[in-house]
Amino acid sequence: MPHVKAKRLRQRFRKRLEDERALQTRTGKILVVLAEGLTQTH
């Protein structure tokens, strides 16, 4: 059944997108913290 396979692929793709978004927000938060630390020290 190609339809089921496509659905599974789409779910995997969506999960990867969500993981990437979470990773981006995590790195963004780290960057914000680093920037705040730099502005505070100077």
PDB file of N, CA, C, O and CB in Angstrom:
ATOM      1  N   MET A   1       0.852  -1.216   0.000  1.00  0.00           N
ATOM      2  CA  MET A   1       0.000   0.000   0.000  1.00  0.00           C
ATOM      3  C   MET A   1       0.882   1.259   0.000  1.00  0.00           C
ATOM      4  O   MET A   1       1.507   1.574   1.013  1.00  0.00           O
ATOM      5  CB  MET A   1      -0.961   0.010   1.250  1.00  0.00           C
ATOM      6  N   PRO A   2       0.933   1.957  -1.096  1.00  0.00           N
ATOM      7  CA  PRO A   2       1.774   3.168  -1.155  1.00  0.00           C
ATOM      8  C   PRO A   2       1.230   4.304  -0.298  1.00  0.00           C
ATOM      9  O   PRO A   2       1.982   5.160   0.169  1.00  0.00           O
ATOM     10  CB  PRO A   2       1.901   3.642  -2.593  1.00  0.00           C
ATOM     11  N   HIS A   3      -0.094   4.302  -0.096  1.00  0.00           N
ATOM     12  CA  HIS A   3      -0.691   5.404   0.671  1.00  0.00           C
ATOM     13  C   HIS A   3      -0.207   5.376   2.125  1.00  0.00           C
ATOM     14  O   HIS A   3       0.141   6.412   2.693  1.00  0.00           O
ATOM     15  CB  HIS A   3      -2.237   5.322   0.623  1.00  0.00           C
ATOM     16  N   VAL A   4      -0.190   4.186   2.712  1.00  0.00           N
ATOM     17  CA  VAL A   4       0.248   4.071   4.108  1.00  0.00           C
ATOM     18  C   VAL A   4       1.707   4.490   4.231  1.00  0.00           C
ATOM     19  O   VAL A   4       2.092   5.157   5.192  1.00  0.00           O
ATOM     20  CB  VAL A   4       0.056   2.624   4.630  1.00  0.00           C
ATOM     21  N   LYS A   5       2.515   4.094   3.249  1.00  0.00           N
ATOM     22  CA  LYS A   5       3.930   4.446   3.279  1.00  0.00           C
ATOM     23  C   LYS A   5       4.099   5.963   3.220  1.00  0.00           C
ATOM     24  O   LYS A   5       4.911   6.535   3.947  1.00  0.00           O
ATOM     25  CB  LYS A   5       4.682   3.773   2.111  1.00  0.00           C
ATOM     26  N   ALA A   6       3.330   6.605   2.353  1.00  0.00           N
ATOM     27  CA  ALA A   6       3.413   8.063   2.221  1.00  0.00           C
ATOM     28  C   ALA A   6       3.002   8.728   3.532  1.00  0.00           C
ATOM     29  O   ALA A   6       3.617   9.700   3.969  1.00  0.00           O
ATOM     30  CB  ALA A   6       2.518   8.565   1.057  1.00  0.00           C
ATOM     31  N   LYS A   7       1.955   8.190   4.150  1.00  0.00           N
ATOM     32  CA  LYS A   7       1.497   8.776   5.413  1.00  0.00           C
ATOM     33  C   LYS A   7       2.590   8.658   6.472  1.00  0.00           C
ATOM     34  O   LYS A   7       2.840   9.594   7.231  1.00  0.00           O
ATOM     35  CB  LYS A   7       0.197   8.085   5.900  1.00  0.00           C
ATOM     36  N   ARG A   8       3.239   7.488   6.510  1.00  0.00           N
ATOM     37  CA  ARG A   8       4.296   7.290   7.499  1.00  0.00           C
ATOM     38  C   ARG A   8       5.459   8.243   7.231  1.00  0.00           C
ATOM     39  O   ARG A   8       6.030   8.820   8.156  1.00  0.00           O
ATOM     40  CB  ARG A   8       4.786   5.827   7.485  1.00  0.00           C
ATOM     41  N   LEU A   9       5.799   8.399   5.951  1.00  0.00           N
ATOM     42  CA  LEU A   9       6.889   9.312   5.600  1.00  0.00           C
ATOM     43  C   LEU A   9       6.545  10.731   6.006  1.00  0.00           C
ATOM     44  O   LEU A   9       7.389  11.470   6.513  1.00  0.00           O
ATOM     45  CB  LEU A   9       7.188   9.251   4.098  1.00  0.00           C
ATOM     46  N   ARG A  10       5.281  11.106   5.773  1.00  0.00           N
ATOM     47  CA  ARG A  10       4.863  12.469   6.115  1.00  0.00           C
ATOM     48  C   ARG A  10       4.953  12.675   7.622  1.00  0.00           C
ATOM     49  O   ARG A  10       5.392  13.730   8.080  1.00  0.00           O
ATOM     50  CB  ARG A  10       3.422  12.748   5.617  1.00  0.00           C
ATOM     51  N   GLN A  11       4.541  11.673   8.392  1.00  0.00           N
ATOM     52  CA  GLN A  11       4.617  11.805   9.853  1.00  0.00           C
ATOM     53  C   GLN A  11       6.068  11.962  10.296  1.00  0.00           C
ATOM     54  O   GLN A  11       6.385  12.774  11.165  1.00  0.00           O
ATOM     55  CB  GLN A  11       3.975  10.580  10.549  1.00  0.00           C
ATOM     56  N   ARG A  12       6.961  11.150   9.665  1.00  0.00           N
ATOM     57  CA  ARG A  12       8.370  11.241  10.034  1.00  0.00           C
ATOM     58  C   ARG A  12       8.925  12.617   9.685  1.00  0.00           C
ATOM     59  O   ARG A  12       9.699  13.201  10.443  1.00  0.00           O
ATOM     60  CB  ARG A  12       9.184  10.141   9.332  1.00  0.00           C
ATOM     61  N   PHE A  13       8.513  13.127   8.511  1.00  0.00           N
ATOM     62  CA  PHE A  13       8.983  14.439   8.079  1.00  0.00           C
ATOM     63  C   PHE A  13       8.498  15.518   9.041  1.00  0.00           C
ATOM     64  O   PHE A  13       9.248  16.427   9.400  1.00  0.00           O
ATOM     65  CB  PHE A  13       8.505  14.742   6.648  1.00  0.00           C
ATOM     66  N   ARG A  14       7.220  15.407   9.459  1.00  0.00           N
ATOM     67  CA  ARG A  14       6.670  16.406  10.385  1.00  0.00           C
ATOM     68  C   ARG A  14       7.418  16.350  11.713  1.00  0.00           C
ATOM     69  O   ARG A  14       7.712  17.385  12.311  1.00  0.00           O
ATOM     70  CB  ARG A  14       5.150  16.175  10.611  1.00  0.00           C
ATOM     71  N   LYS A  15       7.725  15.132  12.171  1.00  0.00           N
ATOM     72  CA  LYS A  15       8.449  15.005  13.435  1.00  0.00           C
ATOM     73  C   LYS A  15       9.830  15.641  13.317  1.00  0.00           C
ATOM     74  O   LYS A  15      10.300  16.306  14.241  1.00  0.00           O
ATOM     75  CB  LYS A  15       8.573  13.520  13.846  1.00  0.00           C
ATOM     76  N   ARG A  16      10.484  15.428  12.155  1.00  0.00           N
ATOM     77  CA  ARG A  16      11.809  16.018  11.968  1.00  0.00           C
ATOM     78  C   ARG A  16      11.721  17.533  11.978  1.00  0.00           C
ATOM     79  O   ARG A  16      12.590  18.212  12.524  1.00  0.00           O
ATOM     80  CB  ARG A  16      12.440  15.533  10.655  1.00  0.00           C
ATOM     81  N   LEU A  17      10.655  18.062  11.365  1.00  0.00           N
ATOM     82  CA  LEU A  17      10.473  19.513  11.343  1.00  0.00           C
ATOM     83  C   LEU A  17      10.294  20.042  12.764  1.00  0.00           C
ATOM     84  O   LEU A  17      10.875  21.059  13.140  1.00  0.00           O
ATOM     85  CB  LEU A  17       9.257  19.899  10.466  1.00  0.00           C
ATOM     86  N   GLU A  18       9.476  19.330  13.550  1.00  0.00           N
ATOM     87  CA  GLU A  18       9.255  19.773  14.932  1.00  0.00           C
ATOM     88  C   GLU A  18      10.553  19.702  15.727  1.00  0.00           C
ATOM     89  O   GLU A  18      10.849  20.593  16.523  1.00  0.00           O
ATOM     90  CB  GLU A  18       8.164  18.914  15.612  1.00  0.00           C
ATOM     91  N   ASP A  19      11.329  18.635  15.509  1.00  0.00           N
ATOM     92  CA  ASP A  19      12.609  18.513  16.216  1.00  0.00           C
ATOM     93  C   ASP A  19      13.535  19.666  15.843  1.00  0.00           C
ATOM     94  O   ASP A  19      14.196  20.251  16.701  1.00  0.00           O
ATOM     95  CB  ASP A  19      13.284  17.159  15.894  1.00  0.00           C
ATOM     96  N   GLU A  20      13.572  19.987  14.536  1.00  0.00           N
ATOM     97  CA  GLU A  20      14.436  21.086  14.101  1.00  0.00           C
ATOM     98  C   GLU A  20      13.986  22.402  14.717  1.00  0.00           C
ATOM     99  O   GLU A  20      14.810  23.220  15.126  1.00  0.00           O
ATOM    100  CB  GLU A  20      14.441  21.195  12.569  1.00  0.00           C
ATOM    101  N   ARG A  21      12.656  22.602  14.782  1.00  0.00           N
ATOM    102  CA  ARG A  21      12.141  23.851  15.353  1.00  0.00           C
ATOM    103  C   ARG A  21      12.508  23.935  16.831  1.00  0.00           C
ATOM    104  O   ARG A  21      12.910  24.994  17.313  1.00  0.00           O
ATOM    105  CB  ARG A  21      10.602  23.949  15.170  1.00  0.00           C
ATOM    106  N   ALA A  22      12.371  22.826  17.549  1.00  0.00           N
ATOM    107  CA  ALA A  22      12.717  22.816  18.969  1.00  0.00           C
ATOM    108  C   ALA A  22      14.206  23.092  19.146  1.00  0.00           C
ATOM    109  O   ALA A  22      14.611  23.821  20.051  1.00  0.00           O
ATOM    110  CB  ALA A  22      12.338  21.465  19.615  1.00  0.00           C
ATOM    111  N   LEU A  23      15.019  22.497  18.264  1.00  0.00           N
ATOM    112  CA  LEU A  23      16.462  22.720  18.345  1.00  0.00           C
ATOM    113  C   LEU A  23      16.777  24.179  18.076  1.00  0.00           C
ATOM    114  O   LEU A  23      17.632  24.767  18.738  1.00  0.00           O
ATOM    115  CB  LEU A  23      17.215  21.816  17.351  1.00  0.00           C
ATOM    116  N   GLN A  24      16.089  24.765  17.105  1.00  0.00           N
ATOM    117  CA  GLN A  24      16.329  26.176  16.781  1.00  0.00           C
ATOM    118  C   GLN A  24      15.958  27.069  17.962  1.00  0.00           C
ATOM    119  O   GLN A  24      16.697  27.997  18.293  1.00  0.00           O
ATOM    120  CB  GLN A  24      15.528  26.589  15.528  1.00  0.00           C
ATOM    121  N   THR A  25      14.814  26.797  18.603  1.00  0.00           N
ATOM    122  CA  THR A  25      14.417  27.627  19.738  1.00  0.00           C
ATOM    123  C   THR A  25      15.416  27.449  20.881  1.00  0.00           C
ATOM    124  O   THR A  25      15.718  28.398  21.603  1.00  0.00           O
ATOM    125  CB  THR A  25      12.981  27.269  20.206  1.00  0.00           C
ATOM    126  N   ARG A  26      15.928  26.219  21.038  1.00  0.00           N
ATOM    127  CA  ARG A  26      16.890  25.974  22.116  1.00  0.00           C
ATOM    128  C   ARG A  26      18.168  26.759  21.855  1.00  0.00           C
ATOM    129  O   ARG A  26      18.676  27.433  22.751  1.00  0.00           O
ATOM    130  CB  ARG A  26      17.201  24.461  22.246  1.00  0.00           C
ATOM    131  N   THR A  27      18.692  26.678  20.630  1.00  0.00           N
ATOM    132  CA  THR A  27      19.911  27.421  20.309  1.00  0.00           C
ATOM    133  C   THR A  27      19.646  28.916  20.374  1.00  0.00           C
ATOM    134  O   THR A  27      20.522  29.687  20.766  1.00  0.00           O
ATOM    135  CB  THR A  27      20.439  27.031  18.914  1.00  0.00           C
ATOM    136  N   GLY A  28      18.437  29.332  19.989  1.00  0.00           N
ATOM    137  CA  GLY A  28      18.094  30.752  20.052  1.00  0.00           C
ATOM    138  C   GLY A  28      18.110  31.237  21.492  1.00  0.00           C
ATOM    139  O   GLY A  28      18.606  32.326  21.783  1.00  0.00           O
ATOM    140  N   LYS A  29      17.561  30.419  22.400  1.00  0.00           N
ATOM    141  CA  LYS A  29      17.569  30.802  23.814  1.00  0.00           C
ATOM    142  C   LYS A  29      19.001  30.904  24.322  1.00  0.00           C
ATOM    143  O   LYS A  29      19.344  31.830  25.057  1.00  0.00           O
ATOM    144  CB  LYS A  29      16.770  29.786  24.660  1.00  0.00           C
ATOM    145  N   ILE A  30      19.837  29.942  23.923  1.00  0.00           N
ATOM    146  CA  ILE A  30      21.241  29.968  24.357  1.00  0.00           C
ATOM    147  C   ILE A  30      21.921  31.228  23.841  1.00  0.00           C
ATOM    148  O   ILE A  30      22.680  31.874  24.564  1.00  0.00           O
ATOM    149  CB  ILE A  30      21.998  28.708  23.862  1.00  0.00           C
ATOM    150  N   LEU A  31      21.642  31.578  22.576  1.00  0.00           N
ATOM    151  CA  LEU A  31      22.249  32.785  22.003  1.00  0.00           C
ATOM    152  C   LEU A  31      21.783  34.018  22.765  1.00  0.00           C
ATOM    153  O   LEU A  31      22.573  34.924  23.029  1.00  0.00           O
ATOM    154  CB  LEU A  31      21.898  32.918  20.502  1.00  0.00           C
ATOM    155  N   VAL A  32      20.508  34.052  23.117  1.00  0.00           N
ATOM    156  CA  VAL A  32      19.980  35.203  23.857  1.00  0.00           C
ATOM    157  C   VAL A  32      20.673  35.304  25.212  1.00  0.00           C
ATOM    158  O   VAL A  32      21.063  36.391  25.638  1.00  0.00           O
ATOM    159  CB  VAL A  32      18.440  35.086  24.041  1.00  0.00           C
ATOM    160  N   VAL A  33      20.822  34.171  25.884  1.00  0.00           N
ATOM    161  CA  VAL A  33      21.489  34.169  27.191  1.00  0.00           C
ATOM    162  C   VAL A  33      22.932  34.643  27.044  1.00  0.00           C
ATOM    163  O   VAL A  33      23.419  35.437  27.848  1.00  0.00           O
ATOM    164  CB  VAL A  33      21.448  32.755  27.828  1.00  0.00           C
ATOM    165  N   LEU A  34      23.613  34.147  26.005  1.00  0.00           N
ATOM    166  CA  LEU A  34      25.002  34.568  25.782  1.00  0.00           C
ATOM    167  C   LEU A  34      25.067  36.067  25.508  1.00  0.00           C
ATOM    168  O   LEU A  34      25.941  36.758  26.032  1.00  0.00           O
ATOM    169  CB  LEU A  34      25.628  33.783  24.606  1.00  0.00           C
ATOM    170  N   ALA A  35      24.152  36.567  24.694  1.00  0.00           N
ATOM    171  CA  ALA A  35      24.149  37.994  24.364  1.00  0.00           C
ATOM    172  C   ALA A  35      23.895  38.819  25.628  1.00  0.00           C
ATOM    173  O   ALA A  35      24.543  39.843  25.846  1.00  0.00           O
ATOM    174  CB  ALA A  35      23.075  38.308  23.283  1.00  0.00           C
ATOM    175  N   GLU A  36      22.950  38.369  26.460  1.00  0.00           N
ATOM    176  CA  GLU A  36      22.670  39.106  27.695  1.00  0.00           C
ATOM    177  C   GLU A  36      23.903  39.104  28.597  1.00  0.00           C
ATOM    178  O   GLU A  36      24.232  40.122  29.206  1.00  0.00           O
ATOM    179  CB  GLU A  36      21.457  38.491  28.438  1.00  0.00           C
ATOM    180  N   GLY A  37      24.585  37.957  28.680  1.00  0.00           N
ATOM    181  CA  GLY A  37      25.792  37.878  29.497  1.00  0.00           C
ATOM    182  C   GLY A  37      26.866  38.825  28.983  1.00  0.00           C
ATOM    183  O   GLY A  37      27.550  39.477  29.770  1.00  0.00           O
ATOM    184  N   LEU A  38      27.015  38.903  27.669  1.00  0.00           N
ATOM    185  CA  LEU A  38      28.029  39.796  27.095  1.00  0.00           C
ATOM    186  C   LEU A  38      27.694  41.251  27.393  1.00  0.00           C
ATOM    187  O   LEU A  38      28.576  42.033  27.747  1.00  0.00           O
ATOM    188  CB  LEU A  38      28.145  39.582  25.573  1.00  0.00           C
ATOM    189  N   THR A  39      26.418  41.616  27.251  1.00  0.00           N
ATOM    190  CA  THR A  39      26.045  43.012  27.482  1.00  0.00           C
ATOM    191  C   THR A  39      26.185  43.354  28.967  1.00  0.00           C
ATOM    192  O   THR A  39      26.487  44.498  29.309  1.00  0.00           O
ATOM    193  CB  THR A  39      24.595  43.278  27.000  1.00  0.00           C
ATOM    194  N   GLN A  40      25.971  42.376  29.850  1.00  0.00           N
ATOM    195  CA  GLN A  40      26.084  42.653  31.280  1.00  0.00           C
ATOM    196  C   GLN A  40      27.544  42.827  31.694  1.00  0.00           C
ATOM    197  O   GLN A  40      27.857  43.675  32.529  1.00  0.00           O
ATOM    198  CB  GLN A  40      25.436  41.527  32.093  1.00  0.00           C
ATOM    199  N   THR A  41      28.443  42.020  31.108  1.00  0.00           N
ATOM    200  CA  THR A  41      29.847  42.096  31.520  1.00  0.00           C
ATOM    201  C   THR A  41      30.492  43.383  31.032  1.00  0.00           C
ATOM    202  O   THR A  41      31.382  43.911  31.700  1.00  0.00           O
ATOM    203  CB  THR A  41      30.626  40.890  30.992  1.00  0.00           C
ATOM    204  N   HIS A  42      30.066  43.904  29.882  1.00  0.00           N
ATOM    205  CA  HIS A  42      30.692  45.121  29.345  1.00  0.00           C
ATOM    206  C   HIS A  42      30.046  46.375  29.910  1.00  0.00           C
ATOM    207  O   HIS A  42      30.448  47.486  29.566  1.00  0.00           O
ATOM    208  CB  HIS A  42      30.605  45.139  27.818  1.00  0.00           C
TER     209      HIS A  42
END
